[in-house]
Amino acid sequence: MTGWHEYQAILKLRDDAEKLGFEIHGSKYGNGNTLSLRTPADPSSYATLPIYSRDVTIFEGTAEALMLFMQGYRAHCQYMGALGLGKSIRRAEDKHAGKVIARKMGMIKDEKAQDDVPF
């Protein structure tokens, strides 16, 4: 079967991306060989990736490059945990996610920058 191994690799990439909280889509601007790693558009996904905007491309490239990027992301998360920063990072992300969700629900007014110029 032509392309069977590539299809299996993309399915494995999709499963790995879902474990990390991301989604894999086709690239908007690349050719047919390019995939993009995106954050979910669903607002309920703030529990997994709270500091990222929704429906944003994080990485774009071939399947092999995407696999390497996810390995690096996973290694980064493990390294931060080994340094003892995992709990403080999770605490900061939870705080940020709570603010974003409360703002979307209308519980917090949007903080807009005000000009110093009085006129």
WOVEN-V38052 format. One record per run of one state. SS is the DSSP state (alpha for helix, beta for strand, coil for the rest). FROM is the first residue (numbers start at 1). TO is the last residue. If there is no record, write none. Layout:
BEGIN
ss = <SS:SS>
from = <FROM:FROM>
to = <TO:TO>
END
This chain:
BEGIN
ss = <coil:alpha:coil:beta:coil:beta:coil:alpha:coil:beta:coil:alpha:coil:alpha:coil>
from = <1:4:21:22:27:35:40:43:48:57:62:63:83:86:105>
to = <3:20:21:26:34:39:42:47:56:61:62:82:85:104:119>
END
